[in-house]
């Protein structure tokens, strides 16, 4: 390869970026470009796939980097959690908040942007969390790419796919979230990773 573009999980969330940065420092700088994707899961995956498609179509590094930039500016990643228990274990929320959340059946919806995981909303019951994901997906339409993510909740993912059939691209993906991320979410979670068609503009 004449040039390598490395798309990496956010430096704010993982030490992997710095590991790649150290490795890349041993190579000619004009041969390697390291990019902090600002995203995880299939949101990062969409950047990688579209970058690869652009590289194959153009063979031009500048166009690949421009495509990544535009995708990042036009994508969203939301996750609805069925429980706060696993966030408590990971230290993301306190035991008191988790206990109150369980008592009140609070289901948090998280938003990942620019390498940060932020609370987007809190709703009562997972049914309302499901409905919120449907609404959030519609807000990003028309969609170029859609990934439906879950943690051991295949039925919920299929139901979400059905609820989004009017806006879902033909090649919508349903994916089980990796254990690295799933350990913070816990079972039963659902998420959407969208790329709006506006990235092509």
N, C-alpha and C positions, 0 to 999 in steps of 0.2 A: 504494500500500500504506500502511496506517496504521502498521504496525510491521514492521521488518526484523530477522530473526534470522539472524546470520551464524555458521555452524559452520565452524570453521577447523582446519587441521592443528595439531599441538601446537607451542606456542612453544618447547619444549625441542628440537624437531627442525628448525624452519624459522623464517625471518624473516618469513614471510607473516603470521603472527598480529600482529606489531608493525606491519606495514604497514597491515593492516586497522584496528588500534587507532588509528593516526594518522589514517586516513581518517575513521573514525567520530567522531573528536573534533570534526570540522567540522560534524557534524549534531546536531540536538536529541537529548539523551541519552534522552529518553522515547520516541524513535522507533526506536532501534537497540539491539539486544542482541548483543554479541559473545561467542561461546562457544568456549573452547578444548576441542576434542573429546577430546583425549588419545589420539586414534587416527589411523590412516592407512588407505589403501587402502579395501577394501570395509567394514571396520569403521567407518570414518568415513561411508561410503556408507549403511550401515544407519541411522545416526543421522539423516542428512539425509532419507532416504526416510520414516522413521517420523515425523519432525518435520513433514514436508510433509503426510503423511496425517492427522496430528493437527490441523494447522492447517486443513486442508480440512473436517474433521469438526466442529471446535469453534469455529474462529475466535478462540480465546482464547490469548493469549501465555503466560499462566501455565501452562496445560495443555501447551502445546508444550514449554516449558522443563522441566516435570516429566517429560514423556515422554522427552526427551533424557537427563535424569539417570538415569531408571530403565533405559533401554537401555544406557547406559554402564556401569551397575553389574552388568548381566547379559550382557555380551558378552565374547568373547575373540578374540584374533588370534594365530595361531601360524604360523610359517613354517619349513619344512625346506629346508636348502640342500644342493645337491649338491656344492658346492665352497667352500672358504674363500678362494679366490684373489681374488675380487672384494671381499670384506671387507678383504683385505690391501691392495688398491689404494686403497680408500677410507679407510684408516687405522684401521679398526675392530679389526683384529687385527694383530699383528706378523708379520714374514716368517717367523720361526722357528716360531711356532705354526701358520701356514699350511702350511709345509713339512712339519712333523711330522703335521699333520692329513691332508695329502694322502698321505703315506707310510702312515699307519694307516687310511686310508679313513674318517676321522671326519666325520660329517655332523651339523652343529649344528642344533638346533631353537631358534628364537628366539620370544620372547614379548613382545608389545607391550602395555603397560599404563601408564595415566597419563602418556602422552607419553614413555615411556622404552622403549628396545629392550634387552631383557635376555636372556642365555642361559638357556634353560629346561632343555635336556638336550643331551648329546652321545652319539651312538650310532655303532656301526660298521655301515657299509653303508647305502645309501639304502633298501633294502627294510625295514630296521628303522625308519628315519625315517618311511617311509610308514605302517607299522603303528602307530607312535607317534601320528601324526596321526589315524588312525582311532580309537584309544583316547581321545585328547583330545576328539574330537568327541562320542563316546559319553558322556563325563563331563559334557558340557554339556546333554545331552538331558533332557527333550524340547525340541526346537528350534522356534523360531518362524521364524527366518531362517538360511540357510546360504549362504555364498559360498565357492566353491572357486577358489583363486587359483593361477596358475602363471606361470613365466617360460619361454616357448617350450617348454612341456611339455604340450601338449594331451592326448596319450595318457595321461600320468600323471594329469592332472586328471579325465579320463573314467574311468579306473580307480578313482580315489578316490571319484568320484560313485557308481560301482557298489558299492564297498565300504561306502558309507554309505546305501545305498538303504533300509535298514530304519528309519532315523531322519531321512532328508533330507526337508524340506518339499517340497511339490509344485513350488514355483517356485524351486528351488535354482538359483543362478547359477554359471556357470563363466566366469572372467574372466582375461584376460592382465594381469599387473601392469604398471603404467605404467613407462616408462623411468626416471623420477626415482627410483623405489624399486628397480626391477629392476637398475639399475647397481650397487647394493650387494650384490645377491643372486646375480647371474649366471644363466646358462641352466640349465634343468633343475629349478628350485626349485618347490616346492608349498606351498600354505598353506590355512588355513581361517579364515573369519571367521564366527563364530557369534553368534546372539542367542537366549538361552534363553527359553522361554515364560514364565518367572517374571517377566520385565519387565512383564507385564500385571497382575501381582498388586497 
